[in-house]
Amino acid sequence: MIIIIHESYLDSDGNALPMSEDTCGIEGCSAPAVKSYSAKVCIQAGLKPANDKAKRVHLCKEHNKELKKATKTDRLLESLGR
Ligand SMILES: [Zn+2]
């Protein structure tokens, strides 16, 4: 059996790249995505999805951090009227 490895799935060091090349779905951000959330959650956290029709939004490491922070302080923000 011959196994063909497509070069496009390997980076210059020969490491396999993830099959999907998702990038952050937040407006103005194109960092690689680490997680995806429903668009609703992102909007509630104060993030702005680039595609407002998307049901799921991919988030990069930084925006993932921001979302987690925002959802934790949700009640605080509400009390501040934001
Ligand atoms: Zn991002």
PDB file of the backbone (N, CA, C, O) and the ligand in Angstrom, with CONECT records:
HET     ZN  A 101       1
ATOM      1  N   MET A   1       0.845  -1.197   0.000  1.00  0.00           N
ATOM      2  CA  MET A   1       0.000   0.000   0.000  1.00  0.00           C
ATOM      3  C   MET A   1       0.881   1.248   0.000  1.00  0.00           C
ATOM      4  O   MET A   1       1.851   1.341   0.752  1.00  0.00           O
ATOM      5  N   ILE A   2       0.534   2.177  -0.833  1.00  0.00           N
ATOM      6  CA  ILE A   2       1.318   3.409  -0.917  1.00  0.00           C
ATOM      7  C   ILE A   2       0.531   4.535  -0.235  1.00  0.00           C
ATOM      8  O   ILE A   2      -0.624   4.802  -0.566  1.00  0.00           O
ATOM      9  N   ILE A   3       1.182   5.169   0.706  1.00  0.00           N
ATOM     10  CA  ILE A   3       0.523   6.290   1.385  1.00  0.00           C
ATOM     11  C   ILE A   3       1.088   7.589   0.830  1.00  0.00           C
ATOM     12  O   ILE A   3       2.289   7.851   0.907  1.00  0.00           O
ATOM     13  N   ILE A   4       0.216   8.371   0.286  1.00  0.00           N
ATOM     14  CA  ILE A   4       0.646   9.648  -0.283  1.00  0.00           C
ATOM     15  C   ILE A   4       0.372  10.760   0.727  1.00  0.00           C
ATOM     16  O   ILE A   4      -0.759  10.953   1.173  1.00  0.00           O
ATOM     17  N   ILE A   5       1.421  11.474   1.071  1.00  0.00           N
ATOM     18  CA  ILE A   5       1.241  12.613   1.972  1.00  0.00           C
ATOM     19  C   ILE A   5       1.246  13.882   1.129  1.00  0.00           C
ATOM     20  O   ILE A   5       2.220  14.187   0.442  1.00  0.00           O
ATOM     21  N   HIS A   6       0.166  14.595   1.197  1.00  0.00           N
ATOM     22  CA  HIS A   6       0.092  15.834   0.436  1.00  0.00           C
ATOM     23  C   HIS A   6       0.970  16.890   1.080  1.00  0.00           C
ATOM     24  O   HIS A   6       0.864  17.170   2.274  1.00  0.00           O
ATOM     25  N   GLU A   7       1.827  17.462   0.277  1.00  0.00           N
ATOM     26  CA  GLU A   7       2.757  18.450   0.811  1.00  0.00           C
ATOM     27  C   GLU A   7       2.047  19.667   1.365  1.00  0.00           C
ATOM     28  O   GLU A   7       2.567  20.348   2.249  1.00  0.00           O
ATOM     29  N   SER A   8       0.866  19.940   0.851  1.00  0.00           N
ATOM     30  CA  SER A   8       0.164  21.143   1.304  1.00  0.00           C
ATOM     31  C   SER A   8      -0.268  21.025   2.763  1.00  0.00           C
ATOM     32  O   SER A   8      -0.588  22.026   3.404  1.00  0.00           O
ATOM     33  N   TYR A   9      -0.275  19.791   3.285  1.00  0.00           N
ATOM     34  CA  TYR A   9      -0.650  19.630   4.681  1.00  0.00           C
ATOM     35  C   TYR A   9       0.556  19.683   5.611  1.00  0.00           C
ATOM     36  O   TYR A   9       0.437  19.509   6.824  1.00  0.00           O
ATOM     37  N   LEU A  10       1.717  19.926   5.013  1.00  0.00           N
ATOM     38  CA  LEU A  10       2.925  19.995   5.827  1.00  0.00           C
ATOM     39  C   LEU A  10       3.516  21.399   5.771  1.00  0.00           C
ATOM     40  O   LEU A  10       3.517  22.038   4.719  1.00  0.00           O
ATOM     41  N   ASP A  11       4.015  21.870   6.897  1.00  0.00           N
ATOM     42  CA  ASP A  11       4.692  23.162   6.851  1.00  0.00           C
ATOM     43  C   ASP A  11       6.167  22.947   6.511  1.00  0.00           C
ATOM     44  O   ASP A  11       6.574  21.817   6.240  1.00  0.00           O
ATOM     45  N   SER A  12       6.961  23.996   6.520  1.00  0.00           N
ATOM     46  CA  SER A  12       8.343  23.895   6.065  1.00  0.00           C
ATOM     47  C   SER A  12       9.185  22.944   6.914  1.00  0.00           C
ATOM     48  O   SER A  12      10.208  22.439   6.452  1.00  0.00           O
ATOM     49  N   ASP A  13       8.759  22.699   8.149  1.00  0.00           N
ATOM     50  CA  ASP A  13       9.489  21.762   8.998  1.00  0.00           C
ATOM     51  C   ASP A  13       8.956  20.341   8.869  1.00  0.00           C
ATOM     52  O   ASP A  13       9.435  19.432   9.546  1.00  0.00           O
ATOM     53  N   GLY A  14       7.963  20.145   7.999  1.00  0.00           N
ATOM     54  CA  GLY A  14       7.406  18.824   7.808  1.00  0.00           C
ATOM     55  C   GLY A  14       6.339  18.454   8.821  1.00  0.00           C
ATOM     56  O   GLY A  14       5.923  17.298   8.897  1.00  0.00           O
ATOM     57  N   ASN A  15       5.896  19.428   9.594  1.00  0.00           N
ATOM     58  CA  ASN A  15       4.828  19.160  10.552  1.00  0.00           C
ATOM     59  C   ASN A  15       3.472  19.244   9.874  1.00  0.00           C
ATOM     60  O   ASN A  15       3.240  20.107   9.027  1.00  0.00           O
ATOM     61  N   ALA A  16       2.593  18.353  10.247  1.00  0.00           N
ATOM     62  CA  ALA A  16       1.262  18.383   9.663  1.00  0.00           C
ATOM     63  C   ALA A  16       0.505  19.621  10.131  1.00  0.00           C
ATOM     64  O   ALA A  16       0.537  19.986  11.306  1.00  0.00           O
ATOM     65  N   LEU A  17      -0.163  20.246   9.196  1.00  0.00           N
ATOM     66  CA  LEU A  17      -0.976  21.404   9.541  1.00  0.00           C
ATOM     67  C   LEU A  17      -2.405  20.925   9.797  1.00  0.00           C
ATOM     68  O   LEU A  17      -2.827  19.904   9.254  1.00  0.00           O
ATOM     69  N   PRO A  18      -3.141  21.658  10.615  1.00  0.00           N
ATOM     70  CA  PRO A  18      -4.540  21.270  10.818  1.00  0.00           C
ATOM     71  C   PRO A  18      -5.294  21.307   9.495  1.00  0.00           C
ATOM     72  O   PRO A  18      -5.028  22.154   8.642  1.00  0.00           O
ATOM     73  N   MET A  19      -6.228  20.389   9.336  1.00  0.00           N
ATOM     74  CA  MET A  19      -6.981  20.323   8.091  1.00  0.00           C
ATOM     75  C   MET A  19      -7.750  21.604   7.803  1.00  0.00           C
ATOM     76  O   MET A  19      -7.753  22.119   6.685  1.00  0.00           O
ATOM     77  N   SER A  20      -8.387  22.089   8.827  1.00  0.00           N
ATOM     78  CA  SER A  20      -9.142  23.313   8.622  1.00  0.00           C
ATOM     79  C   SER A  20      -8.265  24.500   8.970  1.00  0.00           C
ATOM     80  O   SER A  20      -7.504  24.476   9.937  1.00  0.00           O
ATOM     81  N   GLU A  21      -8.388  25.514   8.173  1.00  0.00           N
ATOM     82  CA  GLU A  21      -7.592  26.713   8.438  1.00  0.00           C
ATOM     83  C   GLU A  21      -8.511  27.825   8.877  1.00  0.00           C
ATOM     84  O   GLU A  21      -8.674  28.831   8.188  1.00  0.00           O
ATOM     85  N   ASP A  22      -9.105  27.628  10.029  1.00  0.00           N
ATOM     86  CA  ASP A  22     -10.037  28.625  10.523  1.00  0.00           C
ATOM     87  C   ASP A  22      -9.285  29.809  11.096  1.00  0.00           C
ATOM     88  O   ASP A  22      -8.311  29.667  11.836  1.00  0.00           O
ATOM     89  N   THR A  23      -9.765  30.958  10.733  1.00  0.00           N
ATOM     90  CA  THR A  23      -9.198  32.161  11.326  1.00  0.00           C
ATOM     91  C   THR A  23     -10.262  32.831  12.177  1.00  0.00           C
ATOM     92  O   THR A  23     -11.456  32.569  12.034  1.00  0.00           O
ATOM     93  N   CYS A  24      -9.813  33.681  13.045  1.00  0.00           N
ATOM     94  CA  CYS A  24     -10.700  34.381  13.967  1.00  0.00           C
ATOM     95  C   CYS A  24     -11.800  35.107  13.196  1.00  0.00           C
ATOM     96  O   CYS A  24     -11.535  35.779  12.199  1.00  0.00           O
ATOM     97  N   GLY A  25     -13.030  34.964  13.669  1.00  0.00           N
ATOM     98  CA  GLY A  25     -14.162  35.556  12.968  1.00  0.00           C
ATOM     99  C   GLY A  25     -14.544  36.932  13.477  1.00  0.00           C
ATOM    100  O   GLY A  25     -15.580  37.478  13.098  1.00  0.00           O
ATOM    101  N   ILE A  26     -13.713  37.485  14.328  1.00  0.00           N
ATOM    102  CA  ILE A  26     -14.015  38.810  14.857  1.00  0.00           C
ATOM    103  C   ILE A  26     -13.487  39.874  13.903  1.00  0.00           C
ATOM    104  O   ILE A  26     -12.397  39.752  13.344  1.00  0.00           O
ATOM    105  N   GLU A  27     -14.273  40.897  13.737  1.00  0.00           N
ATOM    106  CA  GLU A  27     -13.953  41.955  12.796  1.00  0.00           C
ATOM    107  C   GLU A  27     -12.545  42.514  13.021  1.00  0.00           C
ATOM    108  O   GLU A  27     -12.170  42.866  14.140  1.00  0.00           O
ATOM    109  N   GLY A  28     -11.791  42.585  11.946  1.00  0.00           N
ATOM    110  CA  GLY A  28     -10.462  43.174  12.014  1.00  0.00           C
ATOM    111  C   GLY A  28      -9.392  42.246  12.548  1.00  0.00           C
ATOM    112  O   GLY A  28      -8.249  42.661  12.739  1.00  0.00           O
ATOM    113  N   CYS A  29      -9.749  40.990  12.792  1.00  0.00           N
ATOM    114  CA  CYS A  29      -8.788  40.040  13.349  1.00  0.00           C
ATOM    115  C   CYS A  29      -8.641  38.854  12.403  1.00  0.00           C
ATOM    116  O   CYS A  29      -9.637  38.337  11.897  1.00  0.00           O
ATOM    117  N   SER A  30      -7.414  38.424  12.163  1.00  0.00           N
ATOM    118  CA  SER A  30      -7.220  37.272  11.279  1.00  0.00           C
ATOM    119  C   SER A  30      -6.257  36.261  11.891  1.00  0.00           C
ATOM    120  O   SER A  30      -5.593  35.512  11.175  1.00  0.00           O
ATOM    121  N   ALA A  31      -6.188  36.247  13.207  1.00  0.00           N
ATOM    122  CA  ALA A  31      -5.338  35.281  13.898  1.00  0.00           C
ATOM    123  C   ALA A  31      -5.965  33.891  13.786  1.00  0.00           C
ATOM    124  O   ALA A  31      -7.178  33.775  13.614  1.00  0.00           O
ATOM    125  N   PRO A  32      -5.156  32.841  13.881  1.00  0.00           N
ATOM    126  CA  PRO A  32      -5.723  31.489  13.798  1.00  0.00           C
ATOM    127  C   PRO A  32      -6.694  31.218  14.943  1.00  0.00           C
ATOM    128  O   PRO A  32      -6.454  31.603  16.087  1.00  0.00           O
ATOM    129  N   ALA A  33      -7.792  30.548  14.610  1.00  0.00           N
ATOM    130  CA  ALA A  33      -8.825  30.292  15.607  1.00  0.00           C
ATOM    131  C   ALA A  33      -8.458  29.100  16.482  1.00  0.00           C
ATOM    132  O   ALA A  33      -7.861  28.133  16.009  1.00  0.00           O
ATOM    133  N   VAL A  34      -8.817  29.176  17.753  1.00  0.00           N
ATOM    134  CA  VAL A  34      -8.600  28.046  18.643  1.00  0.00           C
ATOM    135  C   VAL A  34      -9.918  27.424  19.090  1.00  0.00           C
ATOM    136  O   VAL A  34      -9.961  26.262  19.493  1.00  0.00           O
ATOM    137  N   LYS A  35     -10.989  28.207  19.015  1.00  0.00           N
ATOM    138  CA  LYS A  35     -12.285  27.719  19.468  1.00  0.00           C
ATOM    139  C   LYS A  35     -13.391  28.401  18.684  1.00  0.00           C
ATOM    140  O   LYS A  35     -13.175  29.437  18.056  1.00  0.00           O
ATOM    141  N   SER A  36     -14.587  27.807  18.726  1.00  0.00           N
ATOM    142  CA  SER A  36     -15.709  28.496  18.109  1.00  0.00           C
ATOM    143  C   SER A  36     -16.869  28.552  19.092  1.00  0.00           C
ATOM    144  O   SER A  36     -17.087  27.634  19.881  1.00  0.00           O
ATOM    145  N   TYR A  37     -17.593  29.636  19.023  1.00  0.00           N
ATOM    146  CA  TYR A  37     -18.738  29.849  19.895  1.00  0.00           C
ATOM    147  C   TYR A  37     -19.924  30.267  19.047  1.00  0.00           C
ATOM    148  O   TYR A  37     -19.768  30.628  17.881  1.00  0.00           O
ATOM    149  N   SER A  38     -21.108  30.216  19.636  1.00  0.00           N
ATOM    150  CA  SER A  38     -22.255  30.735  18.908  1.00  0.00           C
ATOM    151  C   SER A  38     -22.100  32.250  18.824  1.00  0.00           C
ATOM    152  O   SER A  38     -21.560  32.890  19.727  1.00  0.00           O
ATOM    153  N   ALA A  39     -22.586  32.805  17.716  1.00  0.00           N
ATOM    154  CA  ALA A  39     -22.436  34.235  17.492  1.00  0.00           C
ATOM    155  C   ALA A  39     -23.071  35.027  18.633  1.00  0.00           C
ATOM    156  O   ALA A  39     -22.578  36.084  19.027  1.00  0.00           O
ATOM    157  N   LYS A  40     -24.167  34.495  19.149  1.00  0.00           N
ATOM    158  CA  LYS A  40     -24.897  35.156  20.232  1.00  0.00           C
ATOM    159  C   LYS A  40     -24.004  35.399  21.444  1.00  0.00           C
ATOM    160  O   LYS A  40     -23.991  36.484  22.026  1.00  0.00           O
ATOM    161  N   VAL A  41     -23.260  34.360  21.805  1.00  0.00           N
ATOM    162  CA  VAL A  41     -22.375  34.456  22.963  1.00  0.00           C
ATOM    163  C   VAL A  41     -21.320  35.538  22.733  1.00  0.00           C
ATOM    164  O   VAL A  41     -21.000  36.318  23.630  1.00  0.00           O
ATOM    165  N   CYS A  42     -20.789  35.566  21.511  1.00  0.00           N
ATOM    166  CA  CYS A  42     -19.749  36.545  21.191  1.00  0.00           C
ATOM    167  C   CYS A  42     -20.276  37.966  21.285  1.00  0.00           C
ATOM    168  O   CYS A  42     -19.622  38.856  21.828  1.00  0.00           O
ATOM    169  N   ILE A  43     -21.473  38.160  20.744  1.00  0.00           N
ATOM    170  CA  ILE A  43     -22.062  39.495  20.750  1.00  0.00           C
ATOM    171  C   ILE A  43     -22.350  39.927  22.185  1.00  0.00           C
ATOM    172  O   ILE A  43     -22.111  41.072  22.569  1.00  0.00           O
ATOM    173  N   GLN A  44     -22.869  38.981  22.967  1.00  0.00           N
ATOM    174  CA  GLN A  44     -23.150  39.285  24.366  1.00  0.00           C
ATOM    175  C   GLN A  44     -21.883  39.656  25.119  1.00  0.00           C
ATOM    176  O   GLN A  44     -21.916  40.435  26.072  1.00  0.00           O
ATOM    177  N   ALA A  45     -20.773  39.093  24.682  1.00  0.00           N
ATOM    178  CA  ALA A  45     -19.498  39.372  25.337  1.00  0.00           C
ATOM    179  C   ALA A  45     -18.869  40.661  24.825  1.00  0.00           C
ATOM    180  O   ALA A  45     -17.800  41.071  25.279  1.00  0.00           O
ATOM    181  N   GLY A  46     -19.553  41.298  23.864  1.00  0.00           N
ATOM    182  CA  GLY A  46     -19.072  42.574  23.368  1.00  0.00           C
ATOM    183  C   GLY A  46     -18.136  42.456  22.178  1.00  0.00           C
ATOM    184  O   GLY A  46     -17.532  43.441  21.752  1.00  0.00           O
ATOM    185  N   LEU A  47     -18.016  41.231  21.635  1.00  0.00           N
ATOM    186  CA  LEU A  47     -17.173  41.039  20.452  1.00  0.00           C
ATOM    187  C   LEU A  47     -18.030  41.227  19.205  1.00  0.00           C
ATOM    188  O   LEU A  47     -19.237  40.987  19.215  1.00  0.00           O
ATOM    189  N   LYS A  48     -17.377  41.661  18.137  1.00  0.00           N
ATOM    190  CA  LYS A  48     -18.121  41.956  16.917  1.00  0.00           C
ATOM    191  C   LYS A  48     -17.748  40.982  15.807  1.00  0.00           C
ATOM    192  O   LYS A  48     -16.690  41.117  15.192  1.00  0.00           O
ATOM    193  N   PRO A  49     -18.625  39.986  15.542  1.00  0.00           N
ATOM    194  CA  PRO A  49     -18.310  39.053  14.459  1.00  0.00           C
ATOM    195  C   PRO A  49     -18.263  39.773  13.113  1.00  0.00           C
ATOM    196  O   PRO A  49     -19.115  40.612  12.822  1.00  0.00           O
ATOM    197  N   ALA A  50     -17.260  39.439  12.292  1.00  0.00           N
ATOM    198  CA  ALA A  50     -17.122  40.069  10.978  1.00  0.00           C
ATOM    199  C   ALA A  50     -18.307  39.719  10.085  1.00  0.00           C
ATOM    200  O   ALA A  50     -18.752  40.536   9.279  1.00  0.00           O
ATOM    201  N   ASN A  51     -18.811  38.502  10.236  1.00  0.00           N
ATOM    202  CA  ASN A  51     -19.971  38.071   9.467  1.00  0.00           C
ATOM    203  C   ASN A  51     -21.167  37.983  10.409  1.00  0.00           C
ATOM    204  O   ASN A  51     -21.278  37.036  11.187  1.00  0.00           O
ATOM    205  N   ASP A  52     -22.046  38.952  10.341  1.00  0.00           N
ATOM    206  CA  ASP A  52     -23.143  38.989  11.318  1.00  0.00           C
ATOM    207  C   ASP A  52     -24.242  37.971  11.011  1.00  0.00           C
ATOM    208  O   ASP A  52     -25.212  37.850  11.759  1.00  0.00           O
ATOM    209  N   LYS A  53     -24.083  37.245   9.907  1.00  0.00           N
ATOM    210  CA  LYS A  53     -25.070  36.207   9.597  1.00  0.00           C
ATOM    211  C   LYS A  53     -24.592  34.830  10.066  1.00  0.00           C
ATOM    212  O   LYS A  53     -25.356  33.865  10.062  1.00  0.00           O
ATOM    213  N   ALA A  54     -23.349  34.754  10.462  1.00  0.00           N
ATOM    214  CA  ALA A  54     -22.788  33.477  10.914  1.00  0.00           C
ATOM    215  C   ALA A  54     -23.420  33.068  12.240  1.00  0.00           C
ATOM    216  O   ALA A  54     -23.647  33.884  13.132  1.00  0.00           O
ATOM    217  N   LYS A  55     -23.692  31.768  12.328  1.00  0.00           N
ATOM    218  CA  LYS A  55     -24.268  31.272  13.577  1.00  0.00           C
ATOM    219  C   LYS A  55     -23.163  30.952  14.571  1.00  0.00           C
ATOM    220  O   LYS A  55     -23.322  31.091  15.784  1.00  0.00           O
ATOM    221  N   ARG A  56     -22.023  30.513  14.008  1.00  0.00           N
ATOM    222  CA  ARG A  56     -20.881  30.213  14.868  1.00  0.00           C
ATOM    223  C   ARG A  56     -19.725  31.111  14.498  1.00  0.00           C
ATOM    224  O   ARG A  56     -19.493  31.399  13.324  1.00  0.00           O
ATOM    225  N   VAL A  57     -19.015  31.544  15.495  1.00  0.00           N
ATOM    226  CA  VAL A  57     -17.882  32.430  15.266  1.00  0.00           C
ATOM    227  C   VAL A  57     -16.630  31.776  15.837  1.00  0.00           C
ATOM    228  O   VAL A  57     -16.604  31.336  16.986  1.00  0.00           O
ATOM    229  N   HIS A  58     -15.611  31.724  15.016  1.00  0.00           N
ATOM    230  CA  HIS A  58     -14.336  31.179  15.486  1.00  0.00           C
ATOM    231  C   HIS A  58     -13.560  32.286  16.189  1.00  0.00           C
ATOM    232  O   HIS A  58     -13.530  33.432  15.739  1.00  0.00           O
ATOM    233  N   LEU A  59     -12.946  31.922  17.283  1.00  0.00           N
ATOM    234  CA  LEU A  59     -12.181  32.912  18.029  1.00  0.00           C
ATOM    235  C   LEU A  59     -10.720  32.504  18.153  1.00  0.00           C
ATOM    236  O   LEU A  59     -10.402  31.331  18.352  1.00  0.00           O
ATOM    237  N   CYS A  60      -9.842  33.488  18.033  1.00  0.00           N
ATOM    238  CA  CYS A  60      -8.421  33.238  18.252  1.00  0.00           C
ATOM    239  C   CYS A  60      -8.171  33.195  19.757  1.00  0.00           C
ATOM    240  O   CYS A  60      -9.070  33.414  20.568  1.00  0.00           O
ATOM    241  N   LYS A  61      -6.938  32.911  20.090  1.00  0.00           N
ATOM    242  CA  LYS A  61      -6.540  32.800  21.495  1.00  0.00           C
ATOM    243  C   LYS A  61      -6.891  34.073  22.282  1.00  0.00           C
ATOM    244  O   LYS A  61      -7.433  34.012  23.385  1.00  0.00           O
ATOM    245  N   GLU A  62      -6.571  35.203  21.690  1.00  0.00           N
ATOM    246  CA  GLU A  62      -6.785  36.472  22.381  1.00  0.00           C
ATOM    247  C   GLU A  62      -8.264  36.774  22.578  1.00  0.00           C
ATOM    248  O   GLU A  62      -8.689  37.175  23.661  1.00  0.00           O
ATOM    249  N   HIS A  63      -9.052  36.575  21.504  1.00  0.00           N
ATOM    250  CA  HIS A  63     -10.479  36.865  21.613  1.00  0.00           C
ATOM    251  C   HIS A  63     -11.186  35.847  22.490  1.00  0.00           C
ATOM    252  O   HIS A  63     -12.188  36.154  23.135  1.00  0.00           O
ATOM    253  N   ASN A  64     -10.654  34.631  22.508  1.00  0.00           N
ATOM    254  CA  ASN A  64     -11.184  33.596  23.397  1.00  0.00           C
ATOM    255  C   ASN A  64     -11.006  34.054  24.847  1.00  0.00           C
ATOM    256  O   ASN A  64     -11.891  33.895  25.688  1.00  0.00           O
ATOM    257  N   LYS A  65      -9.838  34.624  25.102  1.00  0.00           N
ATOM    258  CA  LYS A  65      -9.538  35.144  26.438  1.00  0.00           C
ATOM    259  C   LYS A  65     -10.496  36.284  26.778  1.00  0.00           C
ATOM    260  O   LYS A  65     -11.047  36.357  27.876  1.00  0.00           O
ATOM    261  N   GLU A  66     -10.675  37.165  25.800  1.00  0.00           N
ATOM    262  CA  GLU A  66     -11.559  38.314  25.997  1.00  0.00           C
ATOM    263  C   GLU A  66     -12.986  37.876  26.285  1.00  0.00           C
ATOM    264  O   GLU A  66     -13.658  38.426  27.157  1.00  0.00           O
ATOM    265  N   LEU A  67     -13.441  36.867  25.528  1.00  0.00           N
ATOM    266  CA  LEU A  67     -14.806  36.370  25.715  1.00  0.00           C
ATOM    267  C   LEU A  67     -14.976  35.790  27.115  1.00  0.00           C
ATOM    268  O   LEU A  67     -15.973  36.040  27.793  1.00  0.00           O
ATOM    269  N   LYS A  68     -13.989  35.017  27.528  1.00  0.00           N
ATOM    270  CA  LYS A  68     -14.081  34.407  28.848  1.00  0.00           C
ATOM    271  C   LYS A  68     -14.116  35.470  29.934  1.00  0.00           C
ATOM    272  O   LYS A  68     -14.871  35.367  30.901  1.00  0.00           O
ATOM    273  N   LYS A  69     -13.285  36.496  29.757  1.00  0.00           N
ATOM    274  CA  LYS A  69     -13.244  37.587  30.708  1.00  0.00           C
ATOM    275  C   LYS A  69     -14.595  38.304  30.727  1.00  0.00           C
ATOM    276  O   LYS A  69     -15.143  38.621  31.783  1.00  0.00           O
ATOM    277  N   ALA A  70     -15.107  38.545  29.520  1.00  0.00           N
ATOM    278  CA  ALA A  70     -16.363  39.300  29.391  1.00  0.00           C
ATOM    279  C   ALA A  70     -17.535  38.541  29.996  1.00  0.00           C
ATOM    280  O   ALA A  70     -18.387  39.133  30.660  1.00  0.00           O
ATOM    281  N   THR A  71     -17.580  37.228  29.768  1.00  0.00           N
ATOM    282  CA  THR A  71     -18.714  36.475  30.293  1.00  0.00           C
ATOM    283  C   THR A  71     -18.626  36.374  31.810  1.00  0.00           C
ATOM    284  O   THR A  71     -19.642  36.256  32.496  1.00  0.00           O
ATOM    285  N   LYS A  72     -17.415  36.422  32.319  1.00  0.00           N
ATOM    286  CA  LYS A  72     -17.243  36.376  33.774  1.00  0.00           C
ATOM    287  C   LYS A  72     -17.704  37.672  34.420  1.00  0.00           C
ATOM    288  O   LYS A  72     -18.269  37.670  35.513  1.00  0.00           O
ATOM    289  N   THR A  73     -17.456  38.780  33.728  1.00  0.00           N
ATOM    290  CA  THR A  73     -17.785  40.086  34.307  1.00  0.00           C
ATOM    291  C   THR A  73     -19.099  40.623  33.751  1.00  0.00           C
ATOM    292  O   THR A  73     -19.407  41.808  33.874  1.00  0.00           O
ATOM    293  N   ASP A  74     -19.873  39.715  33.129  1.00  0.00           N
ATOM    294  CA  ASP A  74     -21.140  40.091  32.511  1.00  0.00           C
ATOM    295  C   ASP A  74     -22.031  40.896  33.453  1.00  0.00           C
ATOM    296  O   ASP A  74     -22.529  41.969  33.112  1.00  0.00           O
ATOM    297  N   ARG A  75     -22.212  40.347  34.635  1.00  0.00           N
ATOM    298  CA  ARG A  75     -23.125  40.987  35.583  1.00  0.00           C
ATOM    299  C   ARG A  75     -22.605  42.355  36.005  1.00  0.00           C
ATOM    300  O   ARG A  75     -23.371  43.298  36.205  1.00  0.00           O
ATOM    301  N   LEU A  76     -21.272  42.440  36.135  1.00  0.00           N
ATOM    302  CA  LEU A  76     -20.664  43.703  36.518  1.00  0.00           C
ATOM    303  C   LEU A  76     -20.923  44.753  35.434  1.00  0.00           C
ATOM    304  O   LEU A  76     -21.284  45.890  35.738  1.00  0.00           O
ATOM    305  N   LEU A  77     -20.740  44.368  34.181  1.00  0.00           N
ATOM    306  CA  LEU A  77     -20.950  45.302  33.072  1.00  0.00           C
ATOM    307  C   LEU A  77     -22.399  45.755  33.017  1.00  0.00           C
ATOM    308  O   LEU A  77     -22.691  46.920  32.750  1.00  0.00           O
ATOM    309  N   GLU A  78     -23.297  44.819  33.272  1.00  0.00           N
ATOM    310  CA  GLU A  78     -24.707  45.171  33.250  1.00  0.00           C
ATOM    311  C   GLU A  78     -25.027  46.208  34.307  1.00  0.00           C
ATOM    312  O   GLU A  78     -25.795  47.141  34.073  1.00  0.00           O
ATOM    313  N   SER A  79     -24.430  46.031  35.470  1.00  0.00           N
ATOM    314  CA  SER A  79     -24.698  46.961  36.557  1.00  0.00           C
ATOM    315  C   SER A  79     -24.119  48.340  36.264  1.00  0.00           C
ATOM    316  O   SER A  79     -24.554  49.346  36.825  1.00  0.00           O
ATOM    317  N   LEU A  80     -23.123  48.367  35.367  1.00  0.00           N
ATOM    318  CA  LEU A  80     -22.539  49.646  34.980  1.00  0.00           C
ATOM    319  C   LEU A  80     -23.301  50.283  33.819  1.00  0.00           C
ATOM    320  O   LEU A  80     -22.997  51.399  33.399  1.00  0.00           O
ATOM    321  N   GLY A  81     -24.295  49.555  33.309  1.00  0.00           N
ATOM    322  CA  GLY A  81     -25.122  50.087  32.241  1.00  0.00           C
ATOM    323  C   GLY A  81     -24.499  49.988  30.876  1.00  0.00           C
ATOM    324  O   GLY A  81     -24.856  50.752  29.979  1.00  0.00           O
ATOM    325  N   ARG A  82     -23.580  49.070  30.693  1.00  0.00           N
ATOM    326  CA  ARG A  82     -22.966  48.916  29.377  1.00  0.00           C
ATOM    327  C   ARG A  82     -23.559  47.762  28.637  1.00  0.00           C
ATOM    328  O   ARG A  82     -23.161  47.483  27.506  1.00  0.00           O
TER     329      ARG A  82
HETATM  330 ZN    ZN A 101      -9.244  37.377  17.172  1.00  0.00          ZN2+
END
